[in-house]
Amino acid sequence: MIWLSFVFAVGFILIHLFSKRLKFLKVLPRSRFLSIAGGISVAYVFLHLLPELSVFQDELQGELENSSLRFLENHIYLIAMVGLVIFYALEHSVKTSKRKNKHTNQPTSASGIFWVHIVTFALYNGVIAYLLVREEYGDTWGMALFFVAMGVHFITNDKALRATHQEDYDRYGRWLLAAAILIGWGIGAFADVHEWIISVLTAFLAGGVILNVLKEELPEDRESSLLAFCTGLTSYSILLLLL
């Protein structure tokens, strides 16, 4: 399984480095694939990640009794909410920065905002790569389903980040995100951490995925496809429930 996880981690890296070459993503007004990808990611969160949090919460009972993090034993879902709020605040700051610069020679967000945005997504990527190794999969199909869900999610994120930061993303951002995948996988493969850390990272990931999908699907100017979104969500849900 460790070698399979490495193959999938390399797959994540290749997605970041070469997703801009996927011509079907350039379809206007918006590729239906992106809405399908959003549906797949949401299905994985609600049918796999969130139910897993309830299992983690049961396993944490008594583990953090003498720790300042004791409240996590009963409130692990708060971390999912925190993840959602962090990414919402990040997107709000990026849009505010772009509005301030739209009448200047710098139509993109400010340099500082760019680096905060990319570093946050690098941590996000690291968490995904770490969980690629540390998640408890029933078999290789379980890991493959995780790869598919997060892979299409990365494609959507890449397109959004490239649209927001333009040349800066291709010059610096995608390389940092690719490196974060490798670092996250390496930590997961060679470092032994406590179960509560995995539960916190899973919760954070769940909140982040939900926000990042909805911010791409809901705005009117995205011209998203409800049918494509529901198709991705329904088909992937059926797949998860059958396997």
C-alpha positions as a Markdown table, in Angstrom:
| # | Residue | x | y | z |
|---|---|---|---|---|
| 1 | Met | 0.0 | 0.0 | 0.0 |
| 2 | Ile | 2.9 | 2.4 | 0.7 |
| 3 | Trp | 4.1 | 2.1 | -2.9 |
| 4 | Leu | 0.6 | 2.5 | -4.3 |
| 5 | Ser | 0.2 | 5.7 | -2.2 |
| 6 | Phe | 3.5 | 7.0 | -3.6 |
| 7 | Val | 2.2 | 6.3 | -7.2 |
| 8 | Phe | -0.9 | 8.3 | -6.3 |
| 9 | Ala | 1.1 | 11.1 | -4.7 |
| 10 | Val | 3.1 | 11.4 | -8.0 |
| 11 | Gly | -0.3 | 11.5 | -9.8 |
| 12 | Phe | -1.3 | 14.5 | -7.6 |
| 13 | Ile | 2.0 | 16.2 | -8.4 |
| 14 | Leu | 1.5 | 15.7 | -12.1 |
| 15 | Ile | -2.0 | 17.1 | -11.9 |
| 16 | His | -0.6 | 20.4 | -10.4 |
| 17 | Leu | 2.2 | 20.6 | -12.9 |
| 18 | Phe | 0.3 | 19.9 | -16.1 |
| 19 | Ser | -3.4 | 20.6 | -15.4 |
| 20 | Lys | -3.2 | 23.8 | -17.4 |
| 21 | Arg | -2.6 | 21.7 | -20.5 |
| 22 | Leu | -6.1 | 20.0 | -20.2 |
| 23 | Lys | -7.9 | 21.7 | -23.1 |
| 24 | Phe | -11.4 | 20.6 | -22.0 |
| 25 | Leu | -11.0 | 22.9 | -18.9 |
| 26 | Lys | -10.9 | 25.9 | -21.2 |
| 27 | Val | -14.4 | 25.4 | -22.5 |
| 28 | Leu | -16.5 | 28.5 | -22.1 |
| 29 | Pro | -18.5 | 29.6 | -20.3 |
| 30 | Arg | -17.4 | 26.7 | -18.0 |
| 31 | Ser | -16.4 | 23.1 | -18.4 |
| 32 | Arg | -19.0 | 20.7 | -17.2 |
| 33 | Phe | -16.2 | 18.6 | -15.9 |
| 34 | Leu | -15.6 | 21.1 | -13.1 |
| 35 | Ser | -19.1 | 20.8 | -11.9 |
| 36 | Ile | -18.9 | 17.0 | -12.0 |
| 37 | Ala | -15.6 | 17.2 | -10.1 |
| 38 | Gly | -17.3 | 19.3 | -7.5 |
| 39 | Gly | -20.1 | 16.7 | -7.1 |
| 40 | Ile | -17.5 | 13.9 | -6.7 |
| 41 | Ser | -15.6 | 15.8 | -4.0 |
| 42 | Val | -18.7 | 16.7 | -2.0 |
| 43 | Ala | -19.9 | 13.1 | -2.2 |
| 44 | Tyr | -16.6 | 11.8 | -0.8 |
| 45 | Val | -16.8 | 14.3 | 2.1 |
| 46 | Phe | -20.3 | 13.5 | 3.1 |
| 47 | Leu | -20.2 | 9.7 | 2.6 |
| 48 | His | -16.7 | 9.0 | 3.8 |
| 49 | Leu | -14.9 | 11.8 | 5.6 |
| 50 | Leu | -17.7 | 13.0 | 7.8 |
| 51 | Pro | -18.8 | 9.5 | 8.9 |
| 52 | Glu | -15.2 | 8.8 | 9.7 |
| 53 | Leu | -15.1 | 11.7 | 12.1 |
| 54 | Ser | -17.8 | 10.1 | 14.2 |
| 55 | Val | -15.6 | 7.0 | 14.4 |
| 56 | Phe | -12.6 | 9.1 | 15.4 |
| 57 | Gln | -14.6 | 10.8 | 18.1 |
| 58 | Asp | -15.5 | 7.5 | 19.7 |
| 59 | Glu | -11.9 | 6.4 | 19.5 |
| 60 | Leu | -10.7 | 9.7 | 21.2 |
| 61 | Gln | -12.7 | 9.1 | 24.3 |
| 62 | Gly | -10.3 | 9.2 | 27.2 |
| 63 | Glu | -7.2 | 9.7 | 25.0 |
| 64 | Leu | -7.0 | 13.5 | 25.6 |
| 65 | Glu | -8.4 | 13.5 | 29.2 |
| 66 | Asn | -5.4 | 15.3 | 30.7 |
| 67 | Ser | -4.7 | 17.5 | 27.7 |
| 68 | Ser | -5.7 | 21.1 | 26.9 |
| 69 | Leu | -7.3 | 19.5 | 23.7 |
| 70 | Arg | -9.8 | 17.5 | 25.7 |
| 71 | Phe | -12.7 | 19.3 | 24.1 |
| 72 | Leu | -11.9 | 17.6 | 20.8 |
| 73 | Glu | -13.1 | 14.3 | 22.3 |
| 74 | Asn | -16.7 | 15.5 | 21.9 |
| 75 | His | -16.4 | 18.3 | 19.4 |
| 76 | Ile | -14.2 | 17.1 | 16.5 |
| 77 | Tyr | -16.7 | 18.6 | 14.0 |
| 78 | Leu | -15.6 | 22.0 | 15.2 |
| 79 | Ile | -12.3 | 21.5 | 13.4 |
| 80 | Ala | -14.3 | 20.9 | 10.2 |
| 81 | Met | -16.1 | 24.2 | 10.8 |
| 82 | Val | -12.8 | 26.0 | 11.5 |
| 83 | Gly | -11.4 | 24.6 | 8.2 |
| 84 | Leu | -14.3 | 26.0 | 6.3 |
| 85 | Val | -14.0 | 29.4 | 8.0 |
| 86 | Ile | -10.3 | 29.6 | 7.3 |
| 87 | Phe | -10.8 | 29.1 | 3.6 |
| 88 | Tyr | -13.7 | 31.5 | 3.5 |
| 89 | Ala | -11.6 | 34.2 | 5.2 |
| 90 | Leu | -8.8 | 33.5 | 2.7 |
| 91 | Glu | -11.1 | 33.8 | -0.3 |
| 92 | His | -12.6 | 37.0 | 1.1 |
| 93 | Ser | -9.2 | 38.6 | 1.5 |
| 94 | Val | -8.2 | 37.6 | -2.0 |
| 95 | Lys | -11.3 | 39.2 | -3.5 |
| 96 | Thr | -10.9 | 42.3 | -1.4 |
| 97 | Ser | -7.4 | 42.7 | -2.6 |
| 98 | Lys | -8.4 | 42.3 | -6.3 |
| 99 | Arg | -11.1 | 44.9 | -6.0 |
| 100 | Lys | -8.6 | 47.4 | -4.6 |
| 101 | Asn | -6.2 | 46.7 | -7.5 |
| 102 | Lys | -8.7 | 46.6 | -10.4 |
| 103 | His | -8.1 | 50.2 | -11.4 |
| 104 | Thr | -4.3 | 49.9 | -11.1 |
| 105 | Asn | -1.6 | 48.2 | -13.2 |
| 106 | Gln | -1.9 | 45.2 | -10.9 |
| 107 | Pro | -5.2 | 43.5 | -11.7 |
| 108 | Thr | -4.5 | 40.5 | -9.5 |
| 109 | Ser | -4.3 | 40.3 | -5.8 |
| 110 | Ala | -1.4 | 41.9 | -3.9 |
| 111 | Ser | 1.8 | 39.9 | -3.6 |
| 112 | Gly | 1.4 | 39.3 | 0.2 |
| 113 | Ile | -2.1 | 37.9 | -0.3 |
| 114 | Phe | -0.8 | 35.7 | -3.1 |
| 115 | Trp | 1.7 | 34.1 | -0.8 |
| 116 | Val | -0.7 | 33.7 | 2.1 |
| 117 | His | -3.2 | 32.0 | -0.4 |
| 118 | Ile | -0.6 | 29.7 | -1.8 |
| 119 | Val | 1.0 | 28.7 | 1.5 |
| 120 | Thr | -2.4 | 27.9 | 2.9 |
| 121 | Phe | -3.2 | 25.7 | -0.1 |
| 122 | Ala | 0.2 | 24.1 | 0.3 |
| 123 | Leu | -0.7 | 23.1 | 3.8 |
| 124 | Tyr | -4.0 | 21.8 | 2.5 |
| 125 | Asn | -2.2 | 19.8 | -0.1 |
| 126 | Gly | 0.2 | 18.4 | 2.5 |
| 127 | Val | -2.8 | 17.3 | 4.6 |
| 128 | Ile | -4.3 | 15.4 | 1.6 |
| 129 | Ala | -1.0 | 13.7 | 0.8 |
| 130 | Tyr | -0.5 | 12.8 | 4.5 |
| 131 | Leu | -3.9 | 11.3 | 4.7 |
| 132 | Leu | -3.2 | 9.4 | 1.4 |
| 133 | Val | -0.8 | 7.4 | 3.4 |
| 134 | Arg | -2.4 | 7.4 | 6.9 |
| 135 | Glu | -6.0 | 6.9 | 6.1 |
| 136 | Glu | -7.3 | 3.4 | 7.0 |
| 137 | Tyr | -8.5 | 1.9 | 3.7 |
| 138 | Gly | -10.3 | -1.3 | 3.5 |
| 139 | Asp | -8.4 | -2.3 | 0.3 |
| 140 | Thr | -6.7 | -0.7 | -2.7 |
| 141 | Trp | -10.0 | 0.4 | -4.1 |
| 142 | Gly | -10.5 | 2.6 | -1.0 |
| 143 | Met | -7.2 | 4.4 | -1.7 |
| 144 | Ala | -8.1 | 4.7 | -5.4 |
| 145 | Leu | -11.4 | 6.3 | -4.6 |
| 146 | Phe | -9.6 | 8.8 | -2.4 |
| 147 | Phe | -7.2 | 9.6 | -5.2 |
| 148 | Val | -10.0 | 10.1 | -7.7 |
| 149 | Ala | -12.0 | 12.4 | -5.4 |
| 150 | Met | -8.9 | 14.5 | -4.4 |
| 151 | Gly | -7.4 | 14.4 | -7.9 |
| 152 | Val | -10.5 | 16.0 | -9.6 |
| 153 | His | -10.6 | 18.4 | -6.6 |
| 154 | Phe | -7.0 | 19.5 | -7.3 |
| 155 | Ile | -7.9 | 20.1 | -11.0 |
| 156 | Thr | -10.7 | 22.5 | -9.9 |
| 157 | Asn | -8.5 | 24.2 | -7.4 |
| 158 | Asp | -5.7 | 24.6 | -9.9 |
| 159 | Lys | -8.0 | 26.3 | -12.4 |
| 160 | Ala | -9.4 | 28.7 | -9.7 |
| 161 | Leu | -5.9 | 29.6 | -8.4 |
| 162 | Arg | -4.6 | 30.2 | -11.9 |
| 163 | Ala | -7.5 | 32.4 | -12.7 |
| 164 | Thr | -6.9 | 34.4 | -9.5 |
| 165 | His | -3.2 | 34.8 | -9.6 |
| 166 | Gln | -2.4 | 34.2 | -13.3 |
| 167 | Glu | 1.4 | 34.1 | -14.1 |
| 168 | Asp | 2.3 | 34.1 | -10.4 |
| 169 | Tyr | 0.6 | 30.8 | -10.0 |
| 170 | Asp | 2.4 | 29.1 | -12.9 |
| 171 | Arg | 5.7 | 30.6 | -12.0 |
| 172 | Tyr | 5.6 | 29.8 | -8.2 |
| 173 | Gly | 2.3 | 28.5 | -7.0 |
| 174 | Arg | 2.0 | 25.2 | -8.7 |
| 175 | Trp | 5.5 | 24.2 | -7.9 |
| 176 | Leu | 5.0 | 24.9 | -4.2 |
| 177 | Leu | 1.7 | 22.9 | -4.2 |
| 178 | Ala | 3.5 | 20.0 | -5.9 |
| 179 | Ala | 6.3 | 20.1 | -3.4 |
| 180 | Ala | 3.8 | 20.1 | -0.5 |
| 181 | Ile | 2.3 | 16.9 | -1.9 |
| 182 | Leu | 5.7 | 15.2 | -1.7 |
| 183 | Ile | 6.5 | 16.6 | 1.8 |
| 184 | Gly | 3.1 | 15.5 | 3.1 |
| 185 | Trp | 3.5 | 12.0 | 1.7 |
| 186 | Gly | 7.0 | 11.8 | 3.2 |
| 187 | Ile | 5.8 | 12.7 | 6.6 |
| 188 | Gly | 2.9 | 10.2 | 6.4 |
| 189 | Ala | 5.2 | 7.5 | 5.2 |
| 190 | Phe | 8.1 | 7.9 | 7.7 |
| 191 | Ala | 6.6 | 9.6 | 10.8 |
| 192 | Asp | 4.4 | 8.0 | 13.4 |
| 193 | Val | 1.8 | 10.3 | 14.9 |
| 194 | His | -1.1 | 10.0 | 17.3 |
| 195 | Glu | -4.5 | 9.1 | 16.1 |
| 196 | Trp | -6.0 | 12.4 | 17.3 |
| 197 | Ile | -3.8 | 14.3 | 14.8 |
| 198 | Ile | -5.2 | 12.2 | 11.9 |
| 199 | Ser | -8.7 | 13.0 | 13.1 |
| 200 | Val | -8.0 | 16.7 | 13.3 |
| 201 | Leu | -6.5 | 16.7 | 9.8 |
| 202 | Thr | -9.4 | 14.8 | 8.4 |
| 203 | Ala | -11.9 | 17.2 | 9.9 |
| 204 | Phe | -9.9 | 20.2 | 8.6 |
| 205 | Leu | -9.8 | 18.6 | 5.2 |
| 206 | Ala | -13.6 | 18.0 | 5.2 |
| 207 | Gly | -14.4 | 21.7 | 6.0 |
| 208 | Gly | -11.9 | 22.9 | 3.4 |
| 209 | Val | -13.2 | 20.7 | 0.6 |
| 210 | Ile | -16.8 | 21.8 | 1.2 |
| 211 | Leu | -15.9 | 25.5 | 1.1 |
| 212 | Asn | -13.6 | 25.2 | -1.9 |
| 213 | Val | -16.2 | 23.3 | -3.9 |
| 214 | Leu | -19.1 | 25.7 | -3.1 |
| 215 | Lys | -17.1 | 28.8 | -3.8 |
| 216 | Glu | -16.6 | 27.5 | -7.3 |
| 217 | Glu | -20.2 | 26.3 | -7.9 |
| 218 | Leu | -22.4 | 29.0 | -6.4 |
| 219 | Pro | -21.3 | 32.4 | -7.9 |
| 220 | Glu | -23.5 | 33.4 | -10.8 |
| 221 | Asp | -20.6 | 34.3 | -13.0 |
| 222 | Arg | -19.3 | 30.8 | -12.8 |
| 223 | Glu | -22.3 | 29.6 | -14.9 |
| 224 | Ser | -22.0 | 26.2 | -13.2 |
| 225 | Ser | -24.1 | 23.2 | -14.3 |
| 226 | Leu | -26.5 | 21.8 | -11.6 |
| 227 | Leu | -27.1 | 18.7 | -13.7 |
| 228 | Ala | -23.4 | 18.0 | -14.1 |
| 229 | Phe | -22.8 | 18.6 | -10.3 |
| 230 | Cys | -25.7 | 16.2 | -9.4 |
| 231 | Thr | -24.4 | 13.7 | -11.9 |
| 232 | Gly | -20.9 | 13.7 | -10.4 |
| 233 | Leu | -22.4 | 13.6 | -6.9 |
| 234 | Thr | -24.9 | 10.8 | -7.6 |
| 235 | Ser | -22.6 | 8.5 | -9.6 |
| 236 | Tyr | -19.7 | 8.8 | -7.2 |
| 237 | Ser | -22.1 | 8.3 | -4.2 |
| 238 | Ile | -23.4 | 5.1 | -5.7 |
| 239 | Leu | -19.8 | 3.9 | -6.3 |
| 240 | Leu | -18.8 | 4.6 | -2.6 |
| 241 | Leu | -21.9 | 2.8 | -1.3 |
| 242 | Leu | -21.3 | -0.3 | -3.5 |
| 243 | Leu | -17.6 | -0.7 | -2.8 |
